[in-house]
Amino acid sequence: MERHSKSGTLIWGGLLILLGLFLMIQDIHFRQIMDFLFEYWPLILVAVGIWFIYAGMKRSDKTDDYGQDVQAMKPDANGRVLQSTTFGDLRLVLEGSTFQSGEMKNVFGDIKIDALRLRLPEGEHQLSLQTTLGDIRVELPADMPVKVAASVTLGDIRVFEKKQEGFSQQLSFQTPNYDSAVAKLFIYCQVVLGDVKIV
């Protein structure tokens, strides 16, 4: 079902790009198009290169498991977890009871968080996740009080049973017991091209 949704998004995105290009070049003469392509052909190579990198990362990670390169993250002395990378996936396991806040940033790749064994101390704790090209996936304990604010420029957002699809999407969610909970987690997710999934 999710694969069908992704392919539909890609098809509609491609059709919109083609329609926009068609409307844009309707009044431009063939010579002007050739001059433009001759002058800016390196940008086409850059775009194709980015697509190959992104598609290659997706192909190498077909399953939802966390693979062999998972890092178990222990918070620093202040209870913070900080991680960033430019290329490749961030796959992290958050566990223990000293977590206060976290920030994970990526440019080309997914962010996958296994927080199934995370026990929060008292207070509201924040987890900020940002990637440009890639997906964000967070697995949480079923009983954890959580509030989510997610935004995606092109892709889908799924937070438990709530879902938003398409272009420039935002989704806010909070469990019923969030406001009254003694220990709770606020998750902020931002993706340019990719999906957000919190389960």
C-alpha positions in Angstrom: 0.0 0.0 0.0 2.8 2.4 1.0 4.8 1.5 -2.2 1.7 2.3 -4.3 1.3 5.7 -2.6 5.0 6.5 -3.3 4.8 5.6 -7.0 1.6 7.6 -7.3 3.3 10.6 -5.8 6.3 10.2 -8.2 4.0 9.9 -11.2 2.0 13.0 -10.3 5.2 14.9 -9.5 6.6 14.0 -12.9 3.4 15.0 -14.7 3.4 18.4 -12.9 7.0 19.0 -13.9 6.3 18.1 -17.5 3.2 20.3 -17.6 5.1 23.2 -16.1 7.9 22.8 -18.6 5.5 22.6 -21.5 3.7 25.8 -20.4 7.0 27.6 -19.8 8.4 26.8 -23.2 5.2 27.4 -25.2 6.3 30.9 -26.2 10.0 30.2 -26.5 11.6 29.4 -29.9 13.6 26.2 -30.5 16.8 28.2 -30.8 16.3 29.7 -27.3 15.8 26.3 -25.8 19.0 24.9 -27.4 21.0 27.9 -26.2 19.6 27.4 -22.6 20.4 23.7 -22.6 23.9 24.3 -24.0 24.6 26.9 -21.3 23.1 25.1 -18.3 23.7 21.4 -19.1 25.9 20.9 -16.0 22.9 21.6 -13.9 21.1 18.6 -15.5 24.1 16.4 -14.6 24.0 17.6 -11.0 20.2 16.9 -10.8 20.7 13.4 -12.4 23.6 12.7 -10.0 21.5 13.7 -6.9 18.8 11.4 -8.2 21.2 8.4 -8.6 22.6 8.9 -5.1 19.1 9.1 -3.6 17.8 6.1 -5.6 20.9 4.1 -4.7 20.4 4.7 -1.0 16.8 3.6 -1.4 17.7 0.4 -3.3 20.2 -0.6 -0.6 17.7 -0.3 2.1 14.5 -2.2 1.1 13.7 -3.6 4.6 12.3 -1.8 7.6 14.8 -3.4 10.0 17.7 -1.4 11.3 20.5 -3.4 9.7 24.0 -4.1 11.1 25.2 -0.5 11.2 22.9 0.6 14.0 24.4 2.9 16.7 23.2 2.7 20.2 23.2 6.3 21.3 23.9 7.2 24.9 23.1 10.8 25.9 26.0 13.1 26.9 26.4 14.4 30.5 23.6 16.9 29.9 21.2 14.2 28.6 21.5 15.3 24.9 22.0 13.2 21.8 23.4 15.1 18.8 24.2 13.4 15.4 24.6 14.7 11.9 25.8 13.5 8.5 25.8 14.6 4.9 25.7 11.3 3.0 24.2 8.0 4.2 21.6 6.9 6.7 21.5 7.7 10.4 20.3 4.5 12.2 20.1 5.0 16.0 18.8 3.2 19.0 17.7 5.4 21.9 17.5 3.6 25.2 17.9 4.2 28.9 16.4 6.8 31.2 18.8 9.8 31.0 17.5 11.3 27.6 16.7 15.0 27.8 16.8 16.1 24.2 18.1 15.2 20.8 18.9 16.6 17.4 19.6 14.6 14.3 20.4 16.2 10.9 21.0 14.6 7.5 21.3 15.9 4.0 21.2 12.8 1.7 19.9 9.8 3.6 17.3 8.5 6.0 17.0 8.9 9.7 15.8 5.8 11.5 15.3 5.9 15.3 14.5 2.8 17.4 13.2 4.3 20.7 11.2 1.2 21.8 13.4 0.8 24.9 13.5 4.5 25.8 12.3 5.5 29.3 11.8 9.2 29.7 12.7 11.0 33.0 10.1 13.6 34.3 9.5 16.6 32.1 9.0 17.4 28.4 11.8 16.2 26.2 12.4 17.3 22.6 13.7 15.3 19.6 14.4 17.3 16.4 14.9 15.3 13.1 15.7 17.0 9.8 16.7 15.6 6.4 16.8 17.1 2.9 16.6 13.9 0.7 15.4 10.9 2.6 12.9 9.5 5.0 12.4 9.8 8.8 11.1 6.7 10.7 10.7 6.6 14.5 9.5 3.6 16.5 8.1 4.4 19.9 6.8 2.5 22.9 3.0 2.1 22.6 2.3 3.9 25.9 4.7 6.9 25.5 2.9 10.3 25.7 4.0 12.0 22.5 3.4 15.2 20.5 4.5 15.4 16.8 4.9 18.4 14.5 6.0 17.2 11.0 6.4 19.0 7.7 7.3 17.6 4.3 7.7 19.6 1.1 7.2 16.6 -1.2 6.2 13.2 0.3 3.9 11.6 2.8 3.5 12.0 6.6 2.2 9.1 8.7 1.9 9.5 12.5 0.3 6.4 13.9 -3.1 6.3 12.1 -3.1 9.9 10.8 -1.8 10.5 7.3 -1.1 13.4 4.9 0.1 12.9 1.3 1.4 15.1 -1.5 3.0 18.5 -1.8 3.8 20.8 1.1 2.2 18.8 3.9 2.1 19.5 7.6 0.7 17.3 10.4 0.3 17.9 14.1 -0.5 15.1 16.5 -0.7 14.5 20.2 -1.7 11.5 22.3 -4.7 12.0 24.5 -2.6 11.8 27.7 0.1 14.2 26.6 -0.9 17.4 28.5 -1.3 15.6 31.8 1.8 13.2 31.5 4.7 13.6 33.9 7.2 12.4 31.2 6.5 13.2 27.6 8.3 13.5 24.2 7.9 16.3 21.6 9.1 15.2 18.1 9.8 17.8 15.4 10.3 16.4 11.9 11.2 18.3 8.7 11.8 16.7 5.3 12.2 18.3 1.9 11.9 15.2 -0.3 10.9 12.0 1.4 8.4 10.6 4.0 7.9 10.8 7.7 6.6 7.7 9.6 6.1 7.6 13.3 4.9 4.3 14.7 
